Amino acid sequence: MRRINRQTGTTFVFSTHDKRVIDMADRRIDLEDGEIIRLGFRRGKEWFYAMERASDPDADSEDSDLQSTG
């Protein structure tokens, strides 16, 4: 799949909790209760997050509760 991705630009989408599969990815979108909570990309072996949802569990606001971390 990595060869196909590199040669043709094909994107593969996986839904998993398996860390071994996640560690093979270049990008990730973390979901919680159907909502995006984190957008990440990897450089080398380290993950960087372009966006993470604010961690205040008591916030009921439907306004943007996402924050940029990059």
Number of C-alpha atoms within 10 A of each C-alpha: 9 14 9 11 11 10 9 9 10 12 11 10 8 10 10 9 9 8 8 9 11 14 14 11 14 14 15 18 14 14 12 8 6 7 10 14 18 20 19 16 15 15 9 7 9 8 15 15 16 13 17 18 16 14 11 8 6 6 10 8 7 6 7 8 14 14 14 12 12 9
